[in-house]
Amino acid sequence: MPQTTTERFADCILAVTYDTLPAAAVEMAKHVALDGIAVMLAGADEPLGLGRIVTDYVRSTGGTEESTVIAGGYRTGMANAAFVNGTLAHALDFDNTFYPLNHPTSPTLPAILAIAEARNLSGRAIVEAIVTAFEVQGRLRLAATGLETGKGFHKPGTTGTIGATAGSAKLLGLNRTQLLMALGTAGSRAGSLSINTGTMTKSSHSGHAARMGVECAILASMGWTANPDLFGPGGFFDTLCAGIAEPERLTDGFGNPFRMVDPGVGFKKYPSNYFTHRGIDAALALRAEHNLSAERIRGVKIRFPAFDYVNRPNPASGLDGKFSVQYTTAVALLDGKVTVASFSNERRFAPDMVDMLSRTELAVDPTIPKDFAQMYVEVAITLADGSVVTRFLKDLSGFVGFPLTREQRLGKFFGCTEGVIAGPSAHEVLAQVEKLETLESIRPMMDLLRSRLAV
């Protein structure tokens, strides 16, 4: 009997082993781990209290002390730890991205760390699981052509759930039948609505995916059953993509090369939706080049593709401002930087921000490609004297093909850890992650990540 697409996909997952990974994939897995840990730590202090709420909620539920809640000061069950840490990882929208667009780390790394800590697994096993989880999500994003960016289902809760399940399955050593059961179960746990963008619920999509990845793999290891053909008739593609898919892309070229190597991973410089970053870069460049101040700016016009997801002229909160190209451009012009504090309610409703937003216009240009890799923006600023200065920006530093330098990546890491864990602890975490493949256990590192500075 011919193999199903799902069976072929499962075989690809099972075939990934640490010993066959290229050096570039091992190195990228460590970059991913460091960035993911950084944004989890920073997410604990999300300005509206998102991190505090989810940390306190899970603490109140109790649970076996197996896995660390990042900056939470306690351990809980694997699945609950994955939920909190996945939510923290996406709390600031500072987590890295993939192409086609997806947040590959926030749904998967928390699940991987939770299992690895509880089961005392090696760094090599963690690297293997990270690479597998990324490849699964990358292949699924290629195949699921009906998952439109910015509409319908949010990717961390869909492709992220499957990635988290695959990474968890690798750590738990599931066999082929168990993996098919885990994937089938994950299909029934996949979901998340993009209408919740701009609210705390959006971050929980990654947390939910991480928790479900752990749970689906554990249940399968215990004999839990599900439909073994997740990608067959009536399955993932038919249900979530209205049948618009190219299933053969799940397996064609799987791991050859790994997609975390080619095209690569995008690491964010700012804690906001990635579609806002070109406008931020252009605004910062204009501010520096022309020594701009609020008093010198009469108006701002941002030429942008027809992408409603980030067209929010009056964001309802600082958190909602992360998804407003008008707000992020305005805060870059006013402050000369875009940081976690840029998205507090205090900054959003400050008089100078309210005034600048009233003078900031988004001009939709349907001729600009909507595809993230091909799009561009142009920021035009009319000055008080009537003159106009402009900046066109297409190539985005940090996106695939334009990697951040090591200095930039470490600057982000230490910026995220400052005020959350002690400086010596941050340096030790960095040292541990940079030799991750040599670690016999990550428990000492998780001990450093669990305790936080007094607030």
C-alpha positions as CSV (number, residue, x, y, z in Angstrom):
1,M,0.0,0.0,0.0
2,P,1.5,3.4,-1.0
3,Q,2.7,5.6,1.8
4,T,0.6,8.6,2.7
5,T,2.1,12.1,2.7
6,T,1.9,12.1,6.5
7,E,3.9,8.9,6.7
8,R,6.6,10.2,4.4
9,F,6.7,13.4,6.5
10,A,7.0,11.4,9.7
11,D,9.9,9.4,8.2
12,C,11.7,12.7,7.4
13,I,11.3,13.8,11.0
14,L,12.6,10.5,12.4
15,A,15.6,10.6,10.0
16,V,17.0,13.8,11.5
17,T,19.8,13.0,13.9
18,Y,22.4,15.2,15.5
19,D,25.3,13.3,13.9
20,T,24.0,14.1,10.4
21,L,23.4,17.8,11.0
22,P,25.6,20.3,9.1
23,A,27.7,22.6,11.3
24,A,25.7,25.6,10.0
25,A,22.5,24.1,11.4
26,V,24.1,23.5,14.8
27,E,25.3,27.0,14.9
28,M,22.0,28.5,13.9
29,A,20.2,26.4,16.5
30,K,22.4,28.0,19.2
31,H,21.6,31.5,17.8
32,V,17.9,30.6,17.9
33,A,18.2,29.3,21.5
34,L,20.0,32.5,22.7
35,D,17.5,34.8,21.1
36,G,14.6,32.8,22.3
37,I,15.8,32.8,25.9
38,A,16.4,36.6,25.7
39,V,12.9,37.4,24.6
40,M,11.4,35.1,27.2
41,L,13.3,37.0,29.9
42,A,12.2,40.3,28.5
43,G,8.6,39.1,28.1
44,A,8.4,38.6,31.8
45,D,8.4,42.4,32.1
46,E,6.0,43.2,29.3
47,P,4.7,46.7,30.1
48,L,1.0,45.9,30.4
49,G,1.6,43.0,32.8
50,L,1.1,40.1,30.4
51,G,4.1,38.2,31.8
52,R,3.0,38.7,35.4
53,I,-0.5,37.5,34.7
54,V,0.4,34.3,32.9
55,T,3.2,33.5,35.4
56,D,0.9,34.1,38.4
57,Y,-1.9,32.1,36.7
58,V,0.2,29.0,36.3
59,R,1.7,29.3,39.7
60,S,-1.8,29.2,41.1
61,T,-2.5,25.9,39.4
62,G,0.3,24.1,41.2
63,G,1.8,21.1,39.5
64,T,4.8,18.8,39.7
65,E,8.1,20.6,40.0
66,E,9.7,19.5,36.7
67,S,10.5,22.5,34.5
68,T,11.4,26.1,35.0
69,V,9.2,29.1,34.5
70,I,11.6,31.7,33.1
71,A,12.1,34.5,35.6
72,G,9.2,33.1,37.6
73,G,11.0,31.7,40.6
74,Y,9.4,28.3,40.5
75,R,9.1,25.0,38.6
76,T,5.9,23.4,37.4
77,G,4.8,20.6,35.1
78,M,6.4,20.3,31.7
79,A,3.3,21.3,29.8
80,N,2.5,24.3,32.0
81,A,6.1,25.6,31.9
82,A,6.0,25.4,28.1
83,F,2.8,27.4,28.1
84,V,4.1,30.2,30.3
85,N,7.5,30.4,28.5
86,G,5.9,30.2,25.1
87,T,3.7,33.1,26.0
88,L,6.6,35.1,27.4
89,A,8.6,34.4,24.2
90,H,5.9,36.1,22.1
91,A,4.8,38.7,24.6
92,L,6.8,41.5,23.0
93,D,6.6,40.3,19.4
94,F,10.4,40.4,19.6
95,D,10.9,36.7,18.7
96,N,12.6,35.7,15.5
97,T,10.9,34.9,12.2
98,F,11.1,32.6,9.2
99,Y,10.3,32.8,5.5
100,P,7.5,32.3,4.6
101,L,6.6,34.3,7.6
102,N,6.1,32.5,10.9
103,H,7.4,32.7,14.5
104,P,9.3,29.4,14.7
105,T,11.0,29.8,18.1
106,S,8.3,30.9,20.5
107,P,6.0,27.8,20.0
108,T,8.9,25.3,20.0
109,L,11.9,26.3,22.1
110,P,9.8,26.5,25.3
111,A,8.5,23.0,24.8
112,I,12.0,21.7,24.0
113,L,13.5,23.3,27.1
114,A,10.7,22.1,29.4
115,I,11.1,18.4,28.3
116,A,14.9,18.6,28.3
117,E,15.1,19.9,31.8
118,A,12.5,17.5,33.2
119,R,14.1,14.5,31.6
120,N,17.7,15.7,32.1
121,L,18.6,15.5,28.4
122,S,21.8,16.6,26.6
123,G,22.5,19.7,24.6
124,R,22.9,17.6,21.5
125,A,19.3,16.3,21.9
126,I,18.1,19.9,22.3
127,V,19.9,21.0,19.1
128,E,18.5,18.1,17.2
129,A,15.0,18.9,18.4
130,I,15.3,22.6,17.5
131,V,16.5,21.9,14.0
132,T,13.7,19.4,13.5
133,A,11.0,21.7,14.8
134,F,12.2,24.5,12.5
135,E,12.3,22.3,9.5
136,V,8.8,21.0,10.2
137,Q,7.4,24.5,10.4
138,G,9.3,25.7,7.4
139,R,8.1,22.9,5.2
140,L,4.6,23.3,6.5
141,R,4.6,27.0,5.7
142,L,5.7,26.2,2.2
143,A,3.0,23.6,1.8
144,A,0.1,25.5,3.5
145,T,-0.3,28.1,0.8
146,G,-3.8,28.8,2.0
147,L,-2.5,30.2,5.3
148,E,-2.5,33.9,4.4
149,T,-0.3,36.2,6.4
150,G,-2.2,38.5,8.7
151,K,-5.6,36.9,8.2
152,G,-7.5,33.9,9.6
153,F,-5.4,31.6,11.6
154,H,-2.2,33.0,13.3
155,K,0.8,30.8,12.4
156,P,2.3,30.1,15.8
157,G,-1.0,28.3,16.8
158,T,-1.1,26.3,13.6
159,T,2.2,25.5,12.1
160,G,3.8,26.2,15.5
161,T,1.8,23.5,17.2
162,I,3.0,20.9,14.7
163,G,6.6,22.1,15.0
164,A,6.4,21.9,18.8
165,T,4.9,18.4,18.6
166,A,7.7,17.3,16.3
167,G,10.5,18.7,18.5
168,S,8.9,17.1,21.6
169,A,8.6,13.8,19.8
170,K,12.3,13.8,19.0
171,L,13.2,14.4,22.6
172,L,10.9,11.7,23.9
173,G,12.1,9.2,21.3
174,L,8.7,8.4,19.8
175,N,8.6,5.6,17.2
176,R,6.9,6.0,13.8
177,T,3.4,4.9,15.0
178,Q,3.6,7.1,18.1
179,L,4.7,10.1,16.0
180,L,1.8,9.7,13.6
181,M,-0.5,9.6,16.7
182,A,1.2,12.7,18.1
183,L,0.8,14.6,14.8
184,G,-2.8,13.6,14.5
185,T,-3.6,14.8,18.0
186,A,-1.7,18.1,17.3
187,G,-4.0,18.6,14.3
188,S,-7.0,18.8,16.7
189,R,-5.1,21.3,19.0
190,A,-4.1,23.6,16.1
191,G,-5.7,27.0,15.9
192,S,-5.5,30.7,16.9
193,L,-7.3,33.7,15.5
194,S,-5.5,36.7,14.0
195,I,-8.3,38.9,15.2
196,N,-6.7,38.8,18.6
197,T,-3.6,40.7,17.3
198,G,-3.0,43.7,19.6
199,T,-4.2,41.9,22.7
200,M,-2.6,39.7,25.3
201,T,-4.3,36.7,23.7
202,K,-2.0,36.8,20.6
203,S,1.0,35.9,22.8
204,S,-0.8,32.9,24.2
205,H,-1.0,31.4,20.8
206,S,2.7,30.5,21.1
207,G,2.2,29.4,24.7
208,H,-0.7,27.2,23.8
209,A,1.3,25.6,20.9
210,A,4.2,24.9,23.1
211,R,2.0,23.3,25.8
212,M,0.1,21.2,23.2
213,G,3.4,20.1,21.6
214,V,4.5,18.6,24.9
215,E,1.1,17.1,25.7
216,C,0.6,15.5,22.3
217,A,4.0,13.9,22.3
218,I,3.6,12.6,25.9
219,L,0.1,11.3,25.2
220,A,1.3,9.4,22.1
221,S,4.1,7.9,24.2
222,M,1.5,6.5,26.5
223,G,-0.6,4.9,23.8
224,W,-3.0,7.7,22.9
225,T,-4.6,7.4,19.5
226,A,-5.5,9.8,16.7
227,N,-6.0,9.7,13.0
228,P,-2.7,8.7,11.5
229,D,-3.1,10.9,8.4
230,L,-3.0,14.5,9.5
231,F,-2.3,15.8,6.0
232,G,-4.8,13.5,4.2
233,P,-8.5,14.2,3.2
234,G,-10.3,16.3,5.8
235,G,-7.1,17.0,7.6
236,F,-4.9,20.0,8.2
237,F,-4.9,21.5,4.7
238,D,-8.6,20.9,4.1
239,T,-9.6,22.3,7.4
240,L,-7.3,25.2,8.0
241,C,-6.4,26.2,4.4
242,A,-9.6,25.5,2.6
243,G,-7.7,22.8,0.6
244,I,-5.3,25.4,-0.8
245,A,-2.0,23.6,-0.4
246,E,0.9,21.9,-2.0
247,P,1.4,18.8,0.2
248,E,4.4,17.5,-1.8
249,R,6.4,20.5,-0.4
250,L,6.3,18.9,3.1
251,T,8.8,16.3,2.1
252,D,10.5,17.4,-1.1
253,G,13.9,18.6,-0.1
254,F,13.3,18.1,3.6
255,G,16.6,19.0,5.3
256,N,18.4,19.5,2.0
257,P,19.2,22.2,3.0
258,F,17.6,22.8,6.3
259,R,15.5,25.9,6.0
260,M,17.0,27.5,9.2
261,V,20.3,27.6,7.1
262,D,18.8,28.5,3.7
263,P,17.0,30.8,3.4
264,G,17.8,31.3,7.1
265,V,16.2,32.9,10.2
266,G,15.3,36.6,10.7
267,F,16.3,38.1,14.0
268,K,14.3,41.2,15.0
269,K,16.0,44.4,16.1
270,Y,12.8,45.9,17.5
271,P,10.0,44.5,19.7
272,S,7.1,45.0,17.2
273,N,5.5,43.3,14.2
274,Y,8.0,42.7,11.5
275,F,6.0,44.6,8.9
276,T,6.7,47.8,10.9
277,H,10.5,47.4,10.9
278,R,11.2,49.0,7.5
279,G,9.3,52.1,8.5
280,I,11.3,52.2,11.8
281,D,14.6,51.9,10.0
282,A,13.7,54.6,7.5
283,A,12.5,56.9,10.2
284,L,15.6,56.5,12.3
285,A,17.8,57.1,9.3
286,L,16.0,60.3,8.4
287,R,16.0,61.5,12.1
288,A,19.8,61.0,12.3
289,E,20.6,62.4,8.8
290,H,18.5,65.6,9.2
291,N,18.7,66.1,13.0
292,L,15.0,66.0,13.2
293,S,12.9,67.0,16.2
294,A,9.1,67.1,16.7
295,E,9.1,70.8,16.2
296,R,10.6,70.5,12.7
297,I,8.1,67.9,11.5
298,R,4.9,69.2,9.9
299,G,3.7,65.8,8.6
300,V,4.7,62.2,7.9
301,K,3.6,60.0,5.0
302,I,4.4,56.4,4.9
303,R,4.0,54.7,1.5
304,F,3.2,51.1,2.2
305,P,1.7,48.0,0.6
306,A,-2.0,47.1,0.9
307,F,-1.6,45.2,4.2
308,D,-4.4,46.1,6.7
309,Y,-2.8,44.0,9.5
310,V,-0.5,46.9,10.5
311,N,-2.7,49.8,9.4
312,R,-3.7,51.1,12.8
313,P,-3.8,54.9,12.9
314,N,-4.9,55.1,16.5
315,P,-3.8,52.0,18.4
316,A,-6.0,51.2,21.4
317,S,-3.0,50.5,23.7
318,G,0.8,50.4,23.8
319,L,0.5,46.7,23.0
320,D,-1.7,47.4,20.0
321,G,0.9,49.9,18.9
322,K,3.3,47.0,18.1
323,F,1.0,46.4,15.1
324,S,0.7,49.9,13.9
325,V,3.1,51.1,11.3
326,Q,2.0,54.7,12.0
327,Y,2.8,54.4,15.7
328,T,6.1,52.6,15.3
329,T,7.3,55.2,12.8
330,A,6.2,58.0,15.0
331,V,7.9,56.7,18.1
332,A,11.1,56.2,16.1
333,L,11.0,59.8,15.0
334,L,10.2,61.2,18.4
335,D,12.6,59.0,20.5
336,G,15.3,58.0,18.2
337,K,14.9,54.4,19.3
338,V,12.3,51.7,19.6
339,T,12.4,49.6,22.8
340,V,10.2,47.6,25.1
341,A,9.2,50.8,26.9
342,S,8.0,52.3,23.6
343,F,4.9,50.1,23.9
344,S,3.7,51.1,27.3
345,N,0.3,52.9,27.6
346,E,2.2,55.9,29.1
347,R,4.2,56.3,25.9
348,R,1.2,55.6,23.6
349,F,-1.0,58.3,25.2
350,A,1.7,60.9,25.9
351,P,0.8,64.3,24.5
352,D,3.7,64.4,22.0
353,M,2.8,61.0,20.7
354,V,-0.9,61.8,20.3
355,D,0.1,64.9,18.4
356,M,2.6,63.1,16.1
357,L,0.1,60.4,15.3
358,S,-2.4,63.0,14.2
359,R,0.3,64.1,11.7
360,T,1.3,60.6,10.5
361,E,-0.4,59.2,7.4
362,L,-0.3,55.8,5.8
363,A,-0.5,56.0,2.0
364,V,-1.4,52.5,0.7
365,D,0.3,51.8,-2.6
366,P,-1.2,48.7,-4.3
367,T,1.8,48.5,-6.7
368,I,4.1,47.6,-3.8
369,P,4.4,43.8,-3.4
370,K,2.7,42.4,-0.2
371,D,5.2,39.6,0.1
372,F,7.5,40.4,3.0
373,A,10.7,39.6,1.2
374,Q,9.8,41.7,-1.9
375,M,8.0,44.7,-0.2
376,Y,9.5,48.1,0.4
377,V,8.4,51.3,2.2
378,E,9.1,55.0,1.7
379,V,8.9,57.5,4.5
380,A,8.4,61.1,3.5
381,I,8.6,63.9,6.1
382,T,7.4,67.4,5.4
383,L,9.4,69.8,7.4
384,A,8.2,73.1,9.0
385,D,9.7,75.1,6.1
386,G,7.7,73.1,3.5
387,S,10.6,71.0,2.3
388,V,10.3,67.2,2.1
389,V,12.9,64.6,3.0
390,T,12.4,60.9,2.1
391,R,13.9,57.5,2.7
392,F,13.2,54.4,0.6
393,L,13.9,51.1,2.3
394,K,13.7,47.5,1.0
395,D,16.7,45.5,2.4
396,L,16.0,44.9,6.1
397,S,18.9,44.3,8.5
398,G,18.2,41.1,10.4
399,F,16.0,39.5,7.9
400,V,17.0,36.4,6.0
401,G,19.9,37.3,3.7
402,F,20.9,40.3,5.8
403,P,22.0,38.8,9.1
404,L,22.7,40.7,12.3
405,T,26.3,40.8,13.4
406,R,27.4,39.0,16.5
407,E,27.7,42.3,18.3
408,Q,24.1,43.2,17.4
409,R,22.8,39.8,18.5
410,L,24.6,40.0,21.8
411,G,23.5,43.6,22.3
412,K,19.9,42.4,22.0
413,F,20.5,39.5,24.4
414,F,22.0,41.7,27.1
415,G,19.4,44.4,26.6
416,C,16.7,41.8,27.2
417,T,18.3,40.3,30.2
418,E,19.2,43.6,32.0
419,G,17.1,44.1,35.1
420,V,15.6,40.6,34.9
421,I,18.5,38.4,35.8
422,A,21.9,39.3,37.4
423,G,24.7,40.4,35.0
424,P,27.0,37.4,35.9
425,S,24.0,35.0,35.4
426,A,23.4,36.5,31.9
427,H,27.1,36.0,31.0
428,E,27.0,32.4,32.2
429,V,23.8,31.7,30.2
430,L,25.5,33.1,27.1
431,A,28.5,30.8,27.8
432,Q,26.2,27.8,28.2
433,V,24.2,28.4,25.1
434,E,27.3,29.0,23.0
435,K,28.6,25.5,23.9
436,L,25.1,24.0,24.0
437,E,26.0,20.9,22.0
438,T,28.6,19.9,24.7
439,L,26.3,20.1,27.7
440,E,25.3,17.0,29.4
441,S,22.4,18.7,31.1
442,I,20.7,22.1,30.9
443,R,19.5,22.1,34.5
444,P,22.3,24.4,35.7
445,M,21.4,26.9,33.0
446,M,17.7,26.7,33.8
447,D,18.5,27.4,37.5
448,L,20.0,30.7,36.4
449,L,17.0,31.5,34.3
450,R,14.4,30.7,37.0
451,S,15.6,33.3,39.5
452,R,15.2,36.9,38.8
453,L,16.3,40.2,40.3
454,A,13.9,41.7,42.9
455,V,11.4,44.1,41.4
